[in-house]
Amino acid sequence: MDKAKQKLIDKLGKKGFDTEKKVNAIDMQVAFDNGLTDELGGILALQKAIKTHSVYAFLMDGVDAKPEKKEAKHDHDRKPGDGNEAGNIY
């Protein structure tokens, strides 16, 4: 975990924001009232990670590889005579 994220987590914890629900409740006014205006970017990134269930990836700067999309063949993609006609019984 990089030091900036560790510092953000520590500061939020010290201010009483120790659950996902409390972190998600932080808006600009709450951040201002709690002296967290410098951390708004980090707070927004953490809120997004919480909403997408990727907090560990956020903390560790991890990224999952995106699965490769493969085109599925459909009956309408097949050409007559290619041996794959639907309903042919040999």
Sequence and secondary structure as in RCSB ss.txt:
>XXXX:A:sequence
MDKAKQKLIDKLGKKGFDTEKKVNAIDMQVAFDNGLTDELGGILALQKAIKTHSVYAFLMDGVDAKPEKKEAKHD
HDRKPGDGNEAGNIY
>XXXX:A:secstr
  HHHHHHHHHHHHTT  SHHHHHT  HHHHHHTT GGGHHHHHHHHHHHHTT HHHHHHT             G
GGS TTSS  TT   
